[in-house]
Amino acid sequence: MLEVAHAGLVRPNYEAQFIAEPSVVVASRTIQEQVGTYVQDQARIGRLILTLTGRHDTVASRVDVPSMATTFKDDRNAFTGRAAASYLLTDQFVPYVSYATSFARQLGLGRNNASFAPTQGEQVEGGIKFNVPGTSVFLNTAVFDIRQTNVLRPDPVSPLIFQAAVGEVRSRGAEIEAVDKSARASTSPPPTATSTSAPPRAPAARTRWGSPCPASRPTR
């Protein structure tokens, strides 16, 4: 005969439900060394300005776990770059587009004592740079789309203890920036919209006004 545990308001469980004891998390120390080299070239064809940048990174990581008397080592190499084009319609009005990739090493170990995969990203951006005639004020308007992969999120198997590099994030937005070179002042006024979305089972999509984009954007 099937027995059903009695339900009560004070003790509704009565130890009838099995609750697994979480694993013990051990302390560790991480040492990371990174060396990067880059080259950049710029060419002008009439009113068209082309910029090409390439970067190569070598990252060496070591994780020491004293309680296990074990050391985990992991080396990564990656090539990233940026390509941009600007067109001088006039000396004060310059539209531009750019495409860039990114690479960032992540510290720590996953559930199987394996290093996390680096985050990788892609960005597409377009905008207009404008110098207000008769002044030293420069305006820059831009729209951008950033995608990141291998973002850390709770491990699907042990979400309370470990993380896994399986997340994805997409950021889209527009911004306006004003720079007064005579006063050496730069302001980014409130009209900045950023929309951040993630795949299912990740935090819900949201729109934030006047907040920085969660992904790093290359310097224009």
Secondary structure as UniProt FT lines:
FT   TURN            14..15
FT   STRAND          29..45
FT   TURN            46..47
FT   STRAND          48..65
FT   HELIX           66..68
FT   STRAND          70..87
FT   STRAND          93..104
FT   TURN            111..112
FT   STRAND          119..131
FT   TURN            133..134
FT   STRAND          137..154
FT   TURN            159..161
FT   STRAND          163..180
FT   TURN            181..184
FT   STRAND          185..187
FT   STRAND          193..197
FT   TURN            200..201
FT   STRAND          206..209
//
